[in-house]
Amino acid sequence: MRTQLNPAASSWRACSLVALALLFTIAADARNLSLPEARPESVGFSSERLKRLDAGMKAIVDSKQLAGIATVVARRGQVVQQLTYGQADVDGGKAMQMDSIVRIYSMTKPITGVAMMMLYEQGKWKPSDPISRHIPEFKDLKVFAGHGADGQPTLVAPTHAPTMGELMSHTAGFTYGVFGSTPVDKLYQQVEPLTATSLQDFIERMAKLPLLYQPGEGWVYSVGVDIQGYLVEKLSGQPFPDFLRERIFEPLGMKDTAFYVPEDKMSRLATIYSWSAAGLRPMPHDVNVNELPRLPSGGGGLYSTAADYLRFAQMLANKGQLDGKRLLAPSTVALMTANHVPDVVKNQNGKFGIGMYRMQPGFGFGYDVAVYEEPLRVGSPAGKGTYLWDGLAGTWFWIDPTNEVVFLGIIQRRGGPPGAPNIEDLSRQLTFQALVEPAK
């Protein structure tokens, strides 16, 4: 006997199917799959060997060295492993997720670098330009040359005016005032440029400070990228945060990346932990975390998520475009990610660097990213030309253009236990041992 369907029942079933489809959509969104997925073997990875990466990350959380981790491995634009471990907030019982909002600190720098390269493509600046061409306040910068008999700093003229290319590669002579203890760092601590009330105030404070060394004769991690944030604003005629939002975040679909966290997203904000003898200790959130800061820091001010930053990294891996939205030309990405540190600096037995990154033959720095020029020479399994950076609370990423691999790691911890493994280095070892079909 044929069953006659009741129209009302048919309507109910249709609505149910729509609701079910909506639930599947919500579930997919909740996973934050910002790139398509692929079986590891389909793009040259071993599923079995990737378990070592999983186990390695899990062990660090299980040993209570970290509250939580999120990691993503992608090849040729497809995610082969995406995992989270532990907690974004231990006391609150919030699990680490791909959409957990984290402070990325210096992983802001490559984003600022992309903004600068977009303006480079518009002919707004070139690497050989003196910085003072675009920031007249810097026309009389001097170089610290020691102390005189009266104890006052001795200042000399630079051998050449620091250039835009040197600014973007940390070779212009600026420092941070945070990581060093030189007399110039101590002057920075007195002037406190990073507590300025605006980008203009920041530049005026910087104009009063001497350079640490002659331009091009050293490499010191510096406020140079905060200076770039000012330049983006000046050269574009648009507020720096607006430029990033309209020209980078919105085209790439980076919906949770900004200089502040809106109140309605606070439930997703991860806690930053510091390390002490007693283990992990929660730190308070930034003051005025819900408000746009008066000094939007191009060197370290952004919040983001694993899902968002993966899209940014994949855009670079794709030589400047993602999902049909092109931000940069391939030649511009190549310029940004090539080494720009002079050999005379790299040939000084690792004298210059920050943390585990030492400028040396085989390893250098481009425009706002570090670069493995010859990874085998410095004992790395990465492919030639791999570029990367990280953040103060432990976020890190690297892009291997030779093997078409992108890796993203998210943690929120400042400092760490003595003798603990370097997680970023470990991530490279455990990822590349699983890449059984590298580029030929």
NUTI-277761 format. One record per atom (N, C-alpha, C): x, y, z; residue in three letters. Coordinates in pm, whole numbers, plus 50000, padded with zeros to 5 digits. Example, Ala and Ser with C-alpha at 12.3 -4.5 7.8 and 13.67 -1.06 7.14 Angstrom:
513194943150780ALA
512304955050780ALA
513204967050780ALA
512854977550708SER
513674989450714SER
512905000350787SER
end
This chain:
500854988250000MET
500005000050000MET
500895012450000MET
500585021849919ARG
501365034149910ARG
500945043550023ARG
501915049650090THR
501625058750201THR
501475072950148THR
500375079250187GLN
500125093050147GLN
500725102350252GLN
501595111350213LEU
502245120350308LEU
501325131950343LEU
501205134750469ASN
500465146350516ASN
501275158950485ASN
500645169150423PRO
501395181350389PRO
502055187650511PRO
501325187450622ALA
501925193250743ALA
503145185450787ALA
503025171750775ALA
504175163450812ALA
505345165950719ALA
505035167550589SER
506105170350493SER
506815183350527SER
505995193450564SER
506575206250601SER
507455204850725SER
506945196850823TRP
507725194750945TRP
509045187950916TRP
508995177550826ARG
510225170450791ARG
511215179750718ARG
510665188250631ALA
511535197450558ALA
512225206950655ALA
511445212050752CYS
512035221050851CYS
513095213850934CYS
512795200950965SER
513745193151044SER
515045191350969SER
514935188850837LEU
516145187150757LEU
516955200050753LEU
516245211350741VAL
516945224350740VAL
517645226450873VAL
516915223350984ALA
517515225051116ALA
518725216051134ALA
518605203551082LEU
519725194251093LEU
520935199251016LEU
520665204450895ALA
521765209950815ALA
522415221650886ALA
521555229950952LEU
522095241351025LEU
522975236751140LEU
522545226051208LEU
523345220751318LEU
524695215951270LEU
524705209151153PHE
525975204451096PHE
526875216351063PHE
526255227051010THR
527025239050975THR
527635245151099THR
526805246151207ILE
527315251651331ILE
528445243051386ILE
528265229751378ALA
529305220651427ALA
530595222551350ALA
530475224051217ALA
531685226151135ALA
532355239251172ALA
531505249951192ASP
532075262851230ASP
532775261851364ASP
532195254051456ALA
532785252851589ALA
534175246751583ALA
534415238651481ARG
535735232551467ARG
536745242451409ARG
536215253651354ASN
537095264151302ASN
538065258951196ASN
537525251351105LEU
538365246350996LEU
538565257550895LEU
539595265950920SER
539785277550835SER
540445274050702SER
540925261650687LEU
541435256450561LEU
540835242550541LEU
540755237650418PRO
540245224050396PRO
541155213650458PRO
540585201950488GLU
541345191050546GLU
541745180950438GLU
542795173250467ALA
543235162650378ALA
543805151250461ALA
543715139050409ARG
544395127850475ARG
545895130250467ARG
546645128050574PRO
548085130650570PRO
548785123950452PRO
548445111450425GLU
549115104150316GLU
548885110450180GLU
547775117550165SER
547465123450034SER
548395134949999SER
549065140550100VAL
550015151450074VAL
551395148350130VAL
551725135450143GLY
553095131650174GLY
553465130650320GLY
552485131050411PHE
552755128950553PHE
552375114750593PHE
552985109850698SER
552635096950756SER
551725099050877SER
550535093450873SER
549625094550987SER
550255088551112SER
550925077151094GLU
551525070451208GLU
552615079151271GLU
553435085451189ARG
554515093751242ARG
554005106951299ARG
552885111951248LEU
552315124051306LEU
551855121851450LEU
551615109351486LYS
551235106351625LYS
552355110351722LYS
553595110451673ARG
554705114651759ARG
554595129551793ARG
554165137551696LEU
553935151751722LEU
552825153351825LEU
551745146051806ASP
550625146151900ASP
551115142452041ASP
551855131452051ALA
552325126852181ALA
553295136852245ALA
554145142952163GLY
555115152552215GLY
554455164752274GLY
553445170052207MET
552735181752257MET
551925178152382MET
551265166752376LYS
550445162352489LYS
551285160452615LYS
552475155052598ALA
553345152452713ALA
553715165352786ALA
553895176152711ILE
554255188952773ILE
553115194152859ILE
551885192552810VAL
550725196752890VAL
550525187453009VAL
550655174352985ASP
550455164653093ASP
551445166653207ASP
552655171553175SER
553675173853277SER
553485187353347SER
552405194453310LYS
552045207253372LYS
553055218353345LYS
553835216753237GLN
554705227553195GLN
553915238353122GLN
552785234553065LEU
551905243752994LEU
550465240953033LEU
549635251453029ALA
548215249453055ALA
547535243352933ALA
547885248252815GLY
547235243252694GLY
548025246652569GLY
547785239052464ILE
548435241052334ILE
547405238652224ILE
547525246152115ALA
546825243151991ALA
547875242551881ALA
547825232251798THR
548775230951687THR
548045227751558THR
548595232651448VAL
548055229851316VAL
549215226851222VAL
549085216151145VAL
550025213051038VAL
549255212950906VAL
549745220450810ALA
549095220750678ALA
550155219050570ALA
549745212650461ARG
550625211650344ARG
549805214250219ARG
550385222450131ARG
549725225950006ARG
548315231150030ARG
548175239050136GLY
546905245550164GLY
545855236950228GLY
546235224850275GLN
545265215750336GLN
545765211450474GLN
544875211550572VAL
545225207850708VAL
545315192650720VAL
546455187650770VAL
546625173350790VAL
546555169450937VAL
546745179151026GLN
546555176551168GLN
546205189751236GLN
545185189351319GLN
544735201251392GLN
544275196351529GLN
545045199651635LEU
544755193951766LEU
544885204451876LEU
544135202351982THR
544245210852100THR
544475202052222THR
545145207852321TYR
545495200552442TYR
545295209852561TYR
544785204652671GLY
544745211952795GLY
543765223452797GLY
544095233652875GLN
543155244252908GLN
543615257852858GLN
542645265752814ALA
542895279952787ALA
542865287752918ALA
542105282953013ASP
542035288853147ASP
541795277553246ASP
542785274853330VAL
542705263453422VAL
541635265553528VAL
541665277153595ASP
540705279653702ASP
539265279753651ASP
539095285053530GLY
537745285753473GLY
537315272953403GLY
538245263253391GLY
537905250653326GLY
537605251953178GLY
538205261853112LYS
537955263952969LYS
539005256452887LYS
538565247552802ALA
539475239952718ALA
540105248852611ALA
541345245852575MET
541975252752462MET
541255248752334MET
540925258552251GLN
540225256152126GLN
540925263652013GLN
540565260151889MET
541125267351776MET
540625281751771MET
539495284551835ASP
539005298151836ASP
539245305051971ASP
540085299052057SER
540495306052179SER
541275318552139SER
540925329652198ILE
541595342252165ILE
542835343552253ILE
543965346452191VAL
545235347152263VAL
545975359952226VAL
546815364352317ARG
547695375652288ARG
548885370152209ARG
549075374952087ILE
550135369352003ILE
551435377352011ILE
551425388452083TYR
552645396452101TYR
553395398251969TYR
554655393351961SER
555485396751844SER
555095389551716SER
554145380451721MET
553615375451594MET
552745385951527MET
552585397551593THR
552035409551528THR
552985414551420THR
554295412651443LYS
555295418651355LYS
555155414551208LYS
555015401651174PRO
554855398251033PRO
553595404450970PRO
552555406451051ILE
551345412950999ILE
551635427450965ILE
552345434451055THR
552765448051025THR
553665448350903THR
554535438150892GLY
555405437250774GLY
554625436050645GLY
553555428050646VAL
552715426850526VAL
552065440250493VAL
551615447550594ALA
551045460850569ALA
552075469950503ALA
553305469550553MET
554375477650493MET
554645473450349MET
554635460350323MET
554905455750187MET
553765459450091MET
552545460450142MET
551445465250059MET
551685479750017MET
552205487650110LEU
552515501550077LEU
553755502549988LEU
554685493250004TYR
555825492449913TYR
555335490349770TYR
554365481549754GLU
553825478849619GLU
553155491149560GLU
552705500249645GLN
552085512649596GLN
553115523649569GLN
554395520249587GLY
555445530049562GLY
555615540249671GLY
555105537249792LYS
555175546849902LYS
556555547449965LYS
557355537049953TRP
558705536850009TRP
559525526449936TRP
560825527049951LYS
561705516549900LYS
562795513950003LYS
563415502150000PRO
564365498450105PRO
565535507950122PRO
565965514450015SER
567135523350025SER
566795537150078SER
565525540150094ASP
565135553350147ASP
565675555450288ASP
566245567150317PRO
566525570350459PRO
565185570750534PRO
565155565650655ILE
563915566050733ILE
563435580450748ILE
564395589750759SER
564045603750781SER
563295609850663SER
563355603450546ARG
562555608250432ARG
561075607450466ARG
560705597750545HIS
559305595650580HIS
558995599750724HIS
560035600750807ILE
559875605350946ILE
560905616450968ILE
560575628850934PRO
561545639850948PRO
562095641351090PRO
561335637051191GLU
561815637951328GLU
563115630151349GLU
563415620751258PHE
564615612351272PHE
565825617751195PHE
565725629951144LYS
566825634851058LYS
568125637151133LYS
568065639051265ASP
569285641851341ASP
569645630551437ASP
569245618351408LEU
569595607151494LEU
571115605751505LEU
571575603051626LYS
573005600951650LYS
573225586851703LYS
574495582551705VAL
574875569151748VAL
575645570151880VAL
575265561751975PHE
575965561352104PHE
577375555952083PHE
578365563052139ALA
579775559052121ALA
580515558452255ALA
579795556252364GLY
580435555252495GLY
580135567252583GLY
580865568552691HIS
580695579652783HIS
581955588252788HIS
581765601252798GLY
582885610352809GLY
583425610852951GLY
584445619052971ALA
585075620353103ALA
584085625553206ALA
583075632953161ASP
582085638353253ASP
580955628453282ASP
581065616253223GLY
580045606153247GLY
578835607153157GLY
578825617353072GLN
577695619152982GLN
577895610952854GLN
576785606452790PRO
576915598752667PRO
577635606652557PRO
578515599752486THR
579155605552369THR
578385600952247THR
577935610452166LEU
577135607352048LEU
577865611751923LEU
577825603251821VAL
578475606451693VAL
577455605151581VAL
577795611051468ALA
576905610151352ALA
576945596051294ALA
575845591051240PRO
575875577951175PRO
576715578451048PRO
577355567351016THR
578145566750893THR
577255568150770THR
576015564050783HIS
575005567050682HIS
573655567450753HIS
572735574750697ALA
571405575750757ALA
570755561950755ALA
570195557450867PRO
569535544250867PRO
568415543950765PRO
568315532450698THR
567375531250586THR
566115523550625THR
565135524150537MET
563885516750559MET
564145501750560MET
565025496950472GLY
565345482650471GLY
565995478350601GLY
566865486950656GLU
567495483750785GLU
566465484150897GLU
565535493350890LEU
564465493950990LEU
563695480850994LEU
563395475350876MET
562555463450868MET
563305450550895MET
564625451250902SER
565415439250929SER
566165440051062SER
565825449651147HIS
566445451351280HIS
567935454151271HIS
568375460851165THR
569795464251153THR
570025479351148THR
569005487251185ALA
569115501851174ALA
569845508151291ALA
569885501151406GLY
570545506751523GLY
569625508951642GLY
568335506551625PHE
567395507851737PHE
567505495651829PHE
566985496951949THR
566905485652041THR
565515485552102THR
565315477752209TYR
563985476652269TYR
563915483052407TYR
565025483052480GLY
565005487852616GLY
564445477752714GLY
564145465852665VAL
563525455452748VAL
564445443452764VAL
565065439252654PHE
565825426752655PHE
567315428852680PHE
567785441152671GLY
569205443752688GLY
569495452152811GLY
570785453652842SER
571185461452959SER
572265471652922SER
572325475252794THR
573325484952750THR
572945498852802THR
573885508352796PRO
573535522152834PRO
572375527652751PRO
572295523752624VAL
571185528652541VAL
569865522352586VAL
569895509552621ASP
568685503352674ASP
568205510652800ASP
569155514852882LYS
568785521953005LYS
568185535552974LYS
568635541852865LEU
568005554352822LEU
566575551852777LEU
566365540952705TYR
565005537152665TYR
564125535452788TYR
564675529352892GLN
563895526953013GLN
563525539953082GLN
564345550353063GLN
564015563353120GLN
562945570653037GLN
563085569852905VAL
562165577052816VAL
560845569652798VAL
560905556252809GLU
559725547552797GLU
558895550352671GLU
559465548452553PRO
558705551352431PRO
557445542952416PRO
557445530652468LEU
556285521852449LEU
555145524952545LEU
555325535052631THR
554215539752713THR
553625552752657THR
554015556052536ALA
553525568352473ALA
552005568152461ALA
551435580152451THR
549975581352446THR
549415580652304THR
550305580352205SER
549895579352064SER
551105575451982SER
550875571651858LEU
552005568451771LEU
552865580751746LEU
552265592551737GLN
553055604751719GLN
553915607551842GLN
553345605951959ASP
554115607652083ASP
555265597552088ASP
555005585352045PHE
556035575052041PHE
557205579351953PHE
556905584551835ILE
557965588951742ILE
558755600651803ILE
558085609751868GLU
558775621151927GLU
559695616552040GLU
559285606552116ARG
560175601152220ARG
561365593952158ARG
561105586352050MET
562185579051984MET
563215588451925MET
562785600151877ALA
563705609651815ALA
564725614951914ALA
564465613752044LYS
565385618552147LYS
566435608252185LYS
566285596052137LEU
567155585052180LEU
568235582252076LEU
569455578752119PRO
570515575552023PRO
570365561251971PRO
570965558851858LEU
571075545251805LEU
572105537551887LEU
571915524651897LEU
572815516151976LEU
574115513251903LEU
574085512851770TYR
575265509451690TYR
575105515851553TYR
576185515951478GLN
576145521851345GLN
575205513651255GLN
574335520251178PRO
573395513051092PRO
574095502851002PRO
573535490850998GLY
574075480250913GLY
575205472450975GLY
575635476151096GLU
576795469451158GLU
576395460451275GLU
575115458051294GLY
574665449251400GLY
573255444451370GLY
572765435751456TRP
571365431151451TRP
570875430451595TRP
569955439251630VAL
569385439351764VAL
567875440651752VAL
567185431151814TYR
565725431051817TYR
565235444451875TYR
564255450751810SER
564025464751842SER
562575469151824SER
562345481651862VAL
561035487951843VAL
560825492051697VAL
561695487251609GLY
561575490951469GLY
560225487951408GLY
559555477451456VAL
558255473951397VAL
557155482951452VAL
557335488251572ASP
556405498451620ASP
556565511251538ASP
557785514351498ILE
558015525551407ILE
557295522851275ILE
557335510451229GLN
556615506951106GLN
555115509251119GLN
554555506451239GLY
553135509151260GLY
552805523751237GLY
553685532551286TYR
553515546951260TYR
553605549751111TYR
554565543351044LEU
554735545650900LEU
553505541050820LEU
552915529750858VAL
551705525250789VAL
550635536150798VAL
550495541650917GLU
549505552250938GLU
549815564450853GLU
551075568650853LYS
551435580850782LYS
551395579050629LYS
551935567950582LEU
552015565850437LEU
550665562650375LEU
549775556750451SER
548455553250398SER
547425564250421SER
547695573150519GLY
546705583250554GLY
545525577550629GLY
545705565750688GLN
544615558650755GLN
545105553950891GLN
544285554350995PRO
544735549051125PRO
545235534751111PRO
546335531951178PHE
546985518851167PHE
546015507251192PHE
545215507351300PRO
544285496151321PRO
543265494751208PRO
542825505951153ASP
541855505451044ASP
542475499350919ASP
543725502950891PHE
544415497250775PHE
544495482150787PHE
544945477350904LEU
545055462850922LEU
543705456050906LEU
542675461950965ARG
541345455650958ARG
540825455150814ARG
540895466650745GLU
540285467550613GLU
541125461050503GLU
542435461550516ARG
543295456650408ARG
543795442450430ARG
543795437650555ILE
544325424250582ILE
543295415150648ILE
542755419150762PHE
541895410150840PHE
540585407050768PHE
539905417250719GLU
538615414650653GLU
538785406650524GLU
539715410150434PRO
539895401950313PRO
540235387350344PRO
540995384950452LEU
541415371250484LEU
540415364050574LEU
539365370850618GLY
538395364350706GLY
538935362050846GLY
539825370950891MET
540395369851026MET
539475377451122MET
538395370951161LYS
537295377651230LYS
537595380551377LYS
538595374251434ASP
538885375851577ASP
540225382551604ASP
540815388951504THR
542135395051519THR
541995410151531THR
542515415851640ALA
542395430151665ALA
543335434051779ALA
543405447151807PHE
544225452151915PHE
543515451652050PHE
542315446652053TYR
541555445452177TYR
540565433952162TYR
539945430152273VAL
538975419152272VAL
537605424852309VAL
536635424452219PRO
535295429352253PRO
534725421652372PRO
533885428152448GLU
533315421952568GLU
532585409052537GLU
531905408452421ASP
531135396452389ASP
532005384652348ASP
533345386752340LYS
534275375852309LYS
535155372152428LYS
534945378752541MET
535815376452656MET
535785361952706MET
534685355152685SER
534595341252730SER
535585332252657SER
536095336952542ARG
537055329052464ARG
538505333352488ARG
538725343552570LEU
540085348652592LEU
540865339352685LEU
541995334552635ALA
542845325552715ALA
543635333552819ALA
543965326952926THR
544785332953031THR
546255330853000THR
547045341153020ILE
548495340053007ILE
549055335653143ILE
549985326253139TYR
550605321253262TYR
552085325053263TYR
552595327653383SER
554035329453400SER
554565317153474SER
555865314853460TRP
556445303153526TRP
557165307553653TRP
556935300253760SER
557615302953887SER
558065289653946SER
558755290354057ALA
559205277954123ALA
558025269154162ALA
556885275354180ALA
555675267854217ALA
554905262854095ALA
555425265753976GLY
554745261353853GLY
554055272753783GLY
552985269853712LEU
552265279853633LEU
551445288953723LEU
551555301953699ARG
550785311753774ARG
550015320553676ARG
548705322053694PRO
547925330353601PRO
548285345053615PRO
548335351953501MET
548585366353500MET
547265373553473MET
547115385553523PRO
545885393053494PRO
545825396753346PRO
544605398253295HIS
544455402953157HIS
544995417253145HIS
545305421153022ASP
545785434752998ASP
544785444953051ASP
545295455853104VAL
544425466853146VAL
543705472253022VAL
542445475253034ASN
541635480352922ASN
541645470952802ASN
541565457852832VAL
541605447752726VAL
540455449352627VAL
539365455752667ASN
538195457152580ASN
538215470052498ASN
539295477652508GLU
539345490552439GLU
540535491252344GLU
540345498452233LEU
541465500852141LEU
542525508952214LEU
543775504152219PRO
544825511552293PRO
545185524652225PRO
545645533952305ARG
546085546852248ARG
547325545052163ARG
548165535152200LEU
549365532152121LEU
549205518052063LEU
548595516651946PRO
548475503351884PRO
549845498451839PRO
550345488051904SER
551725483751885SER
551865474651764SER
552555479551662GLY
552855471351545GLY
553835460351576GLY
554535461551689GLY
555505451451728GLY
554965440651817GLY
553785442851880GLY
553325432451972GLY
551945434252030GLY
551065441451965GLY
549795444952028GLY
548585436551997GLY
548665427151903LEU
547455420551854LEU
547035408351937LEU
545735406151936TYR
545115393651979TYR
544665386251853TYR
544675372951859SER
544225365251744SER
543835351251791SER
543555342551696THR
543245328451723THR
544075319751630THR
544145306951663ALA
544835297551574ALA
544175297551437ALA
542845297651435ALA
542125297251307ALA
542435309451222ALA
542455321151284ASP
542745333451211ASP
544185333751159ASP
545135330951248TYR
546535332451208TYR
546925322151103TYR
546255310751105LEU
546505300751002LEU
546175306450865LEU
545105314050855ARG
544735319950726ARG
545785330250682ARG
546285338150776PHE
547345347650742PHE
548595340350693PHE
549005330050765ALA
550205322550728ALA
550035315750593ALA
548855310250567GLN
548625303550440GLN
548635313450324GLN
548165325650350MET
548255336050247MET
549705338250206MET
550605339050305LEU
552015340750273LEU
552565328450201LEU
552175316550249ALA
552635304250186ALA
552175303350041ALA
551005309150013ASN
550465309449876ASN
551025320949795ASN
552105327049845LYS
552775338049775LYS
551875350249760LYS
551085352849865GLY
550375365649870GLY
548885365249851GLY
548285353349835GLN
546835353049813GLN
546205341249885GLN
544905342649913LEU
544135332049976LEU
542685333349933LEU
542115322349888ASP
540705321849848ASP
540355332949750ASP
541245335349656GLY
540975345249552GLY
541235359649592GLY
541645361949717LYS
541965375549762LYS
543475377249764LYS
543985385749676ARG
545445387649671ARG
545825400149747ARG
546735398449845LEU
547245409749923LEU
548585414549870LEU
549425405249825LEU
550755408549777LEU
551085400649652LEU
551965405949570ALA
552485398549456ALA
553515388449503ALA
553695377349429PRO
554715367549469PRO
556105373649484PRO
556465383049397SER
557795389249406SER
557945397249535SER
556865402949584THR
556915410749708THR
557095401449828THR
556415390049828VAL
556595380249935VAL
558045375249934VAL
558585373249813ALA
559985368749803ALA
560935379149862ALA
560675391949837LEU
561505402549893LEU
561405402850045LEU
560185401450095MET
559955401850240MET
560655390350311MET
560675378750250THR
561155366650317THR
562575362650279THR
563285371450210ALA
564705369350181ALA
565555375250293ALA
566765370150313ASN
567655375650415ASN
568125389650376ASN
568115398950473HIS
568635412450450HIS
569665416450555HIS
570205406650626VAL
571255409450725VAL
572605408050656VAL
573465418250662PRO
574755417450593PRO
575625406150647PRO
576465400650559ASP
577375389850599ASP
578275394150713ASP
578695406850716VAL
579595411550821VAL
578955409950959VAL
577635410350964VAL
576925408451091VAL
576775393551121VAL
576435385751019LYS
576225371351041LYS
577525363951069LYS
578645369451028ASN
579925362551044ASN
580595365051179ASN
579835369151279GLN
580415372351410GLN
580055361951515GLN
580045349351472ASN
579885337951565ASN
578645339051653ASN
577535343351593GLY
576285343751667GLY
576225354751771GLY
577055365051758LYS
577045376151854LYS
575695382951861LYS
575005383651746PHE
573745390951739PHE
572575381251729PHE
571535384051802GLY
570335375851795GLY
569425378251913GLY
568385370251923ILE
567445370952034ILE
567005356752067ILE
567085352952193GLY
566685339452232GLY
567525329052160GLY
566835319152103MET
567565308352035MET
567965312251893MET
567495323751845TYR
567795327851708TYR
569065336251706TYR
570095331151641ARG
571365338351630ARG
571665340851484ARG
572005353251451MET
572385356351313MET
573715349651283MET
573735341751179GLN
574935333951146GLN
574825329351001GLN
575945324850942PRO
575845319350807PRO
574815308150802PRO
573855309350713GLY
572775299550702GLY
571485303850767GLY
571545314050855PHE
570345318950923PHE
570395334150930PHE
569355340550881GLY
569325355150879GLY
567935360550908GLY
567695372550858PHE
566425379250886PHE
565995387150764PHE
564705386150733GLY
564145393650622GLY
563485406250671GLY
562315409150617TYR
561535420550663TYR
560475415350760TYR
560775415950887ASP
559875412050997ASP
559675397051011ASP
560535388950950VAL
560555374450972VAL
561995369650971VAL
562275359251052ALA
563585352551047ALA
563575342550932ALA
564765339450879VAL
564855331150758VAL
565955320750771VAL
565605308150746TYR
566595297650731TYR
567065297650585TYR
568205304050559GLU
568745304150424GLU
569295290350386GLU
570065284450477GLU
570655271250457GLU
570395263150584GLU
569225257450599PRO
568865250950725PRO
569785239450765PRO
570245231550670LEU
571125220350705LEU
572425225250767LEU
572875236850723ARG
574125242550776ARG
573995245950924ARG
572775249250968VAL
572575252851109VAL
571825241851185VAL
571785229851126GLY
571235218351197GLY
569735217651205GLY
569035223251107SER
567575222851107SER
567065213850995SER
565985206351020PRO
565405197950915PRO
564505205650819PRO
564295218350845ALA
563385226350762ALA
563895227450619ALA
562985230650528GLY
563355232750389GLY
564025246250370GLY
564795247450265LYS
565495259850233LYS
564495271250221LYS
564835282550283GLY
563975294250275GLY
562855294750377GLY
562815285150470THR
561775285450574THR
561865298550652THR
560715304950674TYR
560695317450750TYR
559685316350863TYR
559855324850965LEU
559145322351090LEU
559225334251184LEU
558405333651289TRP
558585342051406TRP
557695336851518TRP
557855342951637ASP
557085338451753ASP
556695350351838ASP
556065347551953GLY
555605358152040GLY
556005355752184GLY
555955366352265LEU
556425365952402LEU
555705355552487LEU
554435353052458ALA
553685343152536ALA
553725329352472ALA
554625327352376GLY
554875313952326GLY
554215310152195GLY
553415318852136THR
552865315552004THR
554005314951903THR
553875306351803TRP
554905305551699TRP
554325300351569TRP
555005303751460PHE
554625298151330PHE
555855297151243PHE
555805288151149TRP
556835287651046TRP
556235282850915TRP
556805287850808ILE
556345284750672ILE
557545279650593ILE
557425267650540ASP
558475261350460ASP
558035261750314ASP
558525271450235PRO
558085272450096PRO
558595261150008PRO
559715255050047THR
560255244049967THR
559355231749975THR
558925228450096ASN
558075216750117ASN
556585220050123ASN
556265233050110GLU
554875237750111GLU
554155234050241GLU
554865235650352VAL
554335232250484VAL
554155244850567VAL
553025245750635VAL
552755256450731VAL
552525250050867VAL
553155255450970PHE
552935250651107PHE
552595262551195PHE
551605260551281LEU
551185270851375LEU
551065264751514LEU
551655271351614GLY
551545266751752GLY
551065278051841GLY
550135275051930ILE
549575285152020ILE
549725280452164ILE
550435288152243ILE
550435286152388ILE
550325300052451ILE
550115300452582GLN
550065313252654GLN
550855311752784GLN
552185312752769ARG
553075311852885ARG
554275320752864ARG
554565329052963ARG
555765337352959ARG
556805331153051ARG
557975328452993GLY
558995321253067GLY
558715306353065GLY
559565298653132GLY
559385284253133GLY
560335277553229GLY
560105264853257PRO
560955257753353PRO
562375255853299PRO
563385256653386PRO
564775254453341PRO
564915240553278PRO
565605240153164GLY
565855227453098GLY
564705221953018GLY
563595229253012ALA
562435224452934ALA
562775224752786ALA
562185215852706PRO
562465215852563PRO
561965228652497PRO
562685233052396ASN
562195244252315ASN
561075238852227ASN
559845243052254ILE
558695237152188ILE
558705239752038ILE
559165251751999GLU
559185254951856GLU
560145245751781GLU
561345244051835ASP
562295234851772ASP
561745220651769ASP
561145216651880LEU
560565203151889LEU
559475201351784LEU
558685211651762SER
557615210551662SER
558175208151522SER
559325214251492ARG
559915212051360ARG
560445197851348ARG
561145193151452GLN
561655179351447GLN
560525169251429GLN
559485170751509LEU
558395160951507LEU
557515162151383LEU
557485173751322THR
556735175351197THR
557505169651080THR
558785173051071PHE
559545168750954PHE
559855153850955PHE
559925147651074GLN
560125133151074GLN
558895125951020GLN
557745133151021ALA
556515127350966ALA
556295130350819ALA
557125139350762LEU
557015142750620LEU
557835132850540LEU
557195122250494VAL
557915111250430VAL
558085113350280VAL
557415123450226GLU
557595126850084GLU
557925141650073GLU
559155145450114PRO
559545159550103PRO
559745163449957PRO
559885176449935ALA
560135181249799ALA
561455175749749ALA
561485172449621LYS
562725166849563LYS
563585178249509LYS
end
